[in-house]
């Protein structure tokens, strides 16, 4: 620990900037970078982006043709924090026709037209795919990690910034409509793992963030990209000697908040005609706290993003938590749990039959010490009570699939109309820390893979069948495929 203490002293004293590889600042400081889209409502999409100067009025032009951007949305939201070189901007595009291609251009003298598919209306039973990407770190020029229908144009990924998972998302851009990413973006807090960063922690942290979100922009600026937090968003480092010296702006999820707070949605108004469901949805909306916990609906799916880091008893990144990162709280006591209760109770399965809950830390995992016991205590009972169909997690850097399970016991119905949720871990997308060994496998383990980077695709086939695939990022090979069958005959599940 003496060495780490010495590093901390050097960080406090500052140092030369030679080891930091920041992206080049453009001449036009209004040039948009790090673009990101999100579902913001049943007929609304948020557009977020960063610039190298504050904008008095961030604006986006949009329309149904690249040559006719006849609507404009603006805001006054352009924010930064003390150690960042950029400002986070947002505009909300409203009045969108569902499941329709829109073109948009961020206002700047140096920007281009891009496009996206607007959200499907809740209750639309059209089949669609949603990709799951978790634990994804920067890659590229700083060597921070190892190594008949008209088709959409493939997003351009600069070769020096290419990452096998991001590259595969670009190659398969026709195959999915949105992405969920519940935690661990960039791995900027691992800056100290590259020797040349040792004297430049504050700047290295920021440069990694800039590089990563530049790298992600061809995907997140084309596809609706839904975020929630992981442990690597919490602080400038997970090492006690270093995080005690984190400068203001690099602790307590600051960058994550600036980047996503105004782009993730508050939970939707109920799409049910049932008055009790409508009241519960209003309650959930009042308790939601994006980007930490919130829900949204897309076609036949109700998707909930939760925060496994803070804001529940013994949360690992919370005050006095096991990770000692002193994060949060971001809501009143019990707010997240009360949100989840109200939100899950409000789901009308005749409208959105599939309920997916995504968070960062799993409680079911292969390996000897990977599970989050406090997460299980806080959330698993609610998952079972309200009939969650699939729990999606990461944190462990590999891919895993389990049979439906509750309290450590596999559901006797298996994949054919179980009461217990099915669980997956999709943490193998790739980052500087590498892949995690599979280790020991619980009896209910169906698939585990740690030989190469991978991610998952959820295929909502119809109201009763959900296909879950795991994809090898480098080749596109389907490593594992399973189908969960649920009858969904109960309008409001409580078991």
Beta strands, then each sheet from edge to edge (+ up, - down):
strand 1: 33-41
strand 2: 44-51
strand 3: 59-63
strand 4: 71-74
strand 5: 78-79
strand 6: 87-93
strand 7: 101-106
strand 8: 113-117
strand 9: 128-132
strand 10: 136-137
strand 11: 178-182
strand 12: 185-186
strand 13: 224-228
strand 14: 294-298
strand 15: 301-305
strand 16: 354-361
strand 17: 390-394
strand 18: 399-402
strand 19: 405-406
strand 20: 409-410
strand 21: 422-426
strand 22: 445-449
strand 23: 454-460
strand 24: 465-472
strand 25: 478-485
sheet 1: 1+ 2- 6+ 5-
sheet 2: 4+ 3- 7+ 8-
sheet 3: 13+ 11+ 9+ 23- 24+ 25-
sheet 4: 10+ 12+
sheet 5: 14+ 15- 16- 17- 21- 18+ 22-
sheet 6: 19+ 20-
end
